[in-house]
Amino acid sequence: MDAETKTLIPDANVILKDTKLGAASNRYGFYVIKGLTPGNYSLEVQFIGYKKQIFKNLVIATDQTTVIDFFLLQEEWAKDIGCPIIKIN
C-alpha cells in the first residue's frame, strides 16, 4: 500500500531474503508465500518508483498464518517526474 495515499500496490515483489521464495501482490494488495519451514526470516518488499522495505527477524511458526502489511514510500525521483498514482478499478 502507498504510505501517503493508502492506494493498493498490485504486483509488488515480496521476497524472503536468502531463499528462493516470494510472491507478487495481487490487484487487491494481497500475497501468500507457502512452503515455509519454521524459523526467522527477512522479508523484502519492492515496487518500481518506491523505496524498498525490509522486515527483519520475522518469526514463522508451525501451523500459524503470519500477516505482514507494508506501506511503501514513493521515491523522490518518481515524484519529480510525475509518476502516476496507481489506481485499481
C-alpha positions, 0 to 999 in steps of 0.5 A, spaced: 500 500 500 502 507 498 504 510 505 501 517 503 495 515 499 493 508 502 492 506 494 493 498 493 500 496 490 498 490 485 504 486 483 509 488 488 515 483 489 515 480 496 521 476 497 524 472 503 531 474 503 536 468 502 531 463 499 528 462 493 521 464 495 516 470 494 510 472 491 507 478 487 501 482 490 495 481 487 490 487 484 487 487 491 494 488 495 494 481 497 500 475 497 501 468 500 508 465 500 507 457 502 512 452 503 515 455 509 519 451 514 519 454 521 524 459 523 526 467 522 526 470 516 527 477 512 522 479 508 523 484 502 518 488 499 519 492 492 515 496 487 518 500 481 518 508 483 518 506 491 523 505 496 524 498 498 522 495 505 525 490 509 522 486 515 527 483 519 527 477 524 520 475 522 518 469 526 514 463 522 511 458 526 508 451 525 501 451 523 500 459 524 498 464 518 503 470 519 500 477 516 505 482 514 502 489 511 507 494 508 506 501 506 511 503 501 514 510 500 514 513 493 521 515 491 523 522 490 525 521 483 518 518 481 515 524 484 519 529 480 517 526 474 510 525 475 509 518 476 502 516 476 498 514 482 496 507 481 489 506 481 485 499 481 478 499 478 
